[in-house]
Amino acid sequence: MHRVTTAFISVGSNIEPFENIPRCLAMLTDTMDSRLIAESGWYLTRPWGVDEQANFINLVIGLGTVLSAQALLRETQAIESRLNRIRTIKNGPRTIDLDILLFGEHQIGSSDLTIPHPALLERDFMLKPLIEIAPDWVHPAHDLPLHQLTGFIRYNQIIERLNSRGALGKADPESP
């Protein structure tokens, strides 16, 4: 029997996001012996790094997976490729962007994968949706629950939280 690990993945798109994100979510669970265990709200966010592009839709999901962190990375990159992600401009427009934020309680530092994700605590569009679905999850490097780490945020890019599954129109203003 394989051990199931909870992985948290940031999902973003600014090229046809209302088509590409649902396709991506289906691929994540259909192709990888993984199941979706949590999904944050969808957030309209300003781009980071390259300002002259469309706003993004971002969310965070929790996956229960039997894959190793490296195998999960390979699978997420394969999904990006299947959804025609082109990497010509760093931080430029993309059909889909998948970043592994956390993988269980592991800390990983390799040439192609760093967990916890180095920008997790700095970017609100990564941390706030993660807190929405796992507020008490302990950050492996800081040994504190995620909801206590919002003071590290340096880049506030969230414009608004959308209705469920990216439906147009603002969500309840009291929502996180």
C-alpha positions in Angstrom: 0.0 0.0 0.0 1.3 3.5 -1.0 1.6 6.3 1.5 -0.6 9.3 0.7 1.0 12.7 1.1 -0.9 16.0 1.1 0.6 18.4 -1.4 -0.5 22.0 -1.9 -0.3 23.4 -5.4 -0.7 27.0 -6.6 -2.7 27.1 -9.9 -2.7 30.2 -12.1 -3.5 31.4 -15.6 -4.0 34.6 -17.5 -4.7 33.0 -20.9 -8.2 31.7 -21.1 -8.2 30.9 -17.4 -11.9 29.9 -17.2 -11.1 27.2 -19.7 -7.5 26.2 -18.7 -7.9 26.0 -15.0 -10.8 23.5 -15.0 -8.9 21.4 -17.6 -5.8 21.5 -15.4 -7.7 20.5 -12.3 -9.2 17.5 -14.1 -5.8 16.5 -15.4 -4.3 16.7 -11.9 -6.7 14.1 -10.6 -7.2 12.0 -13.7 -3.6 11.4 -14.5 -1.7 11.0 -11.3 -3.3 8.6 -8.8 -4.1 11.7 -6.8 -7.4 13.1 -5.5 -8.5 16.7 -4.9 -9.0 17.2 -1.2 -9.3 21.0 -1.0 -9.8 23.9 -3.3 -9.6 27.5 -2.3 -11.6 30.3 -3.8 -10.5 31.8 -7.1 -8.7 35.1 -7.0 -8.3 37.8 -9.6 -4.7 39.0 -9.2 -2.3 41.5 -10.7 0.6 40.0 -12.6 4.0 39.8 -10.9 7.3 40.5 -12.7 5.9 41.6 -16.1 3.2 44.3 -15.6 2.1 44.6 -19.3 -0.1 41.5 -19.4 -3.6 40.4 -18.4 -4.6 39.8 -14.8 -4.4 36.3 -13.5 -6.8 33.9 -11.9 -5.1 32.1 -9.0 -6.1 29.5 -6.5 -4.5 26.8 -4.3 -5.5 23.2 -4.2 -4.7 20.4 -1.8 -4.0 17.0 -3.4 -3.7 13.6 -1.7 -1.0 11.9 -3.7 1.0 8.7 -3.7 3.6 10.3 -5.9 7.0 11.5 -4.6 7.7 15.2 -4.8 9.9 14.8 -7.8 7.3 12.7 -9.6 4.6 15.3 -8.8 6.9 18.0 -10.2 7.3 16.0 -13.4 3.5 15.5 -13.7 2.7 19.2 -13.1 5.3 20.1 -15.7 3.7 17.6 -18.1 0.3 19.2 -17.5 1.7 22.6 -18.2 3.1 21.3 -21.5 -0.2 19.6 -22.5 -1.9 22.9 -21.8 0.6 24.6 -24.1 2.5 26.6 -21.5 5.3 28.4 -23.4 8.2 29.7 -21.4 9.6 32.5 -23.6 9.2 35.4 -21.1 10.0 34.9 -17.4 6.9 35.7 -15.4 5.0 36.4 -18.7 1.6 35.3 -19.8 0.8 31.7 -19.5 -2.0 29.2 -20.1 -1.3 27.5 -16.8 1.3 27.8 -14.0 1.6 25.1 -11.4 3.8 25.5 -8.3 4.2 23.0 -5.6 4.0 25.1 -2.4 4.2 22.4 0.3 4.6 18.6 0.2 3.6 17.1 3.5 6.0 18.3 6.2 9.0 17.9 3.9 11.7 20.5 3.2 13.4 19.9 -0.2 16.2 21.7 -1.8 17.3 20.4 -5.1 18.4 22.0 -8.4 14.8 21.8 -9.8 12.6 21.8 -6.7 12.5 23.8 -3.5 9.8 23.1 -0.9 8.4 25.0 0.8 8.1 27.2 -2.4 10.5 30.2 -1.9 7.8 32.8 -2.7 5.0 31.2 -0.6 5.3 33.6 2.3 6.0 36.6 0.1 3.1 36.6 -2.3 -0.5 37.0 -1.1 -1.9 35.1 -4.0 -0.1 32.0 -2.8 -0.4 32.3 1.0 -3.9 33.6 1.4 -5.7 30.9 -0.6 -3.5 28.3 1.1 -4.6 29.7 4.5 -8.2 29.5 3.3 -8.0 25.7 2.9 -5.3 24.8 5.5 -5.0 27.6 8.1 -3.5 25.4 10.8 -1.0 23.5 8.6 2.4 24.0 10.0 5.0 25.6 7.8 8.0 23.1 7.9 10.7 25.8 7.9 9.0 28.2 10.4 7.3 25.6 12.7 4.2 27.9 12.9 0.7 27.5 11.5 0.2 29.2 8.2 -2.3 31.7 9.5 0.3 33.2 11.7 2.7 33.9 8.8 0.8 36.7 6.9 3.3 39.3 8.2 5.9 37.9 5.7 3.8 39.0 2.7 5.7 41.5 0.6 3.7 41.5 -2.6 -0.1 42.2 -2.4 -1.4 41.3 -5.8 -4.9 40.1 -5.0 -7.6 42.4 -6.6 -10.6 40.4 -5.4 -11.9 37.0 -4.5 -14.3 35.7 -7.1 -17.4 33.5 -6.5 -16.8 29.8 -6.4 -15.0 28.2 -9.3 -14.2 31.6 -10.8 -17.7 32.8 -11.4 -17.7 36.4 -12.3 -18.8 38.9 -9.7 -17.4 39.7 -6.3 -17.7 37.2 -3.5 -19.0 38.2 -0.1 -16.7 41.0 1.0 -16.3 39.3 4.4 -14.8 36.2 2.8 -11.0 35.8 3.1 
